[in-house]
Amino acid sequence: MSDKIEGYLEVGLNDADEIVVNHPDLKPDENGVGHIVFSPSQARNLAALLNKHASEAERNAFDKAEAARIAAIPEVDRSKRCMLSGNPETPEHREIEPVTGMQKDYVVLCPQERAKGFIRPVRRSYRHIKGCGSVTTMGIALAETYARDPQFYQGTFCATCRHHYPLDQFVWEGTSEILGS
């Protein structure tokens, strides 16, 4: 990708994500030295282009490193489940407590499975955007389960509404990212 200051300058990235500046009229002088002379306006434009491409190069490097990090994480074994309470998993765990609206217990990935690595950041709070607008904060085992396997759950609990809803009704606090994405 490149940007041009027409007739004067071209700024872009090479395959190594380095910023390259080309000047079409750069010719060595009698001493074999090339000079690029800029007006103040051209210098400001150059600075803006260099900043733009430096940011792009940094994003590219981060994206490559993040992709490599995620690729190195072992695949999730969803059979490695346990209950938040430590009790054996039973169908009754889904029963709703009348006072809190929460289930009696929640399934999470076991600690050994969560310790294999996260493909998303560990976030503990989310906002109910298609409902009351409030923030719910969950415990670390639930948060790490989301981070290890974002599609592990189909719904989540709103502490203000005291009800479970589909994930598309919530975003991670401080982001526009829908839970489970």
C-alpha angles and dihedrals in degrees: 000000000000141000124207136210091208113253094357117053146013123195124187149130127270125212090274090058091249120142113248124196120196125186114193095210099046106132125162116252124227089286093053093251122130120214131196114200121193134190115227090259092051091047091054090049090049091050091051092049093047091050091048093051094041089056090048091050091050091049090050092050092047092047091051092048092046092049090051091047092051092045089056093056113098117248115267117263103210091189087072093084131142138168123266089236093050091244121129115274113262133167089247092070088084093060111117121240106230097220100045102026088226126125117261088249139351133230116234135170109269117258093253091055093047090049090065090079144278128260092195133035117276103251123176104188133061136176126231098229097170094047137021096349093230129134124246121197120205134198123268097255091057092044092050090048090056090047093049095043115011092188095051093104131046096196143012142204128263109211092203098046090037091219139105118247137176115279094247089073092067139061128194108263112265093017140073091231114125116228111262094030 
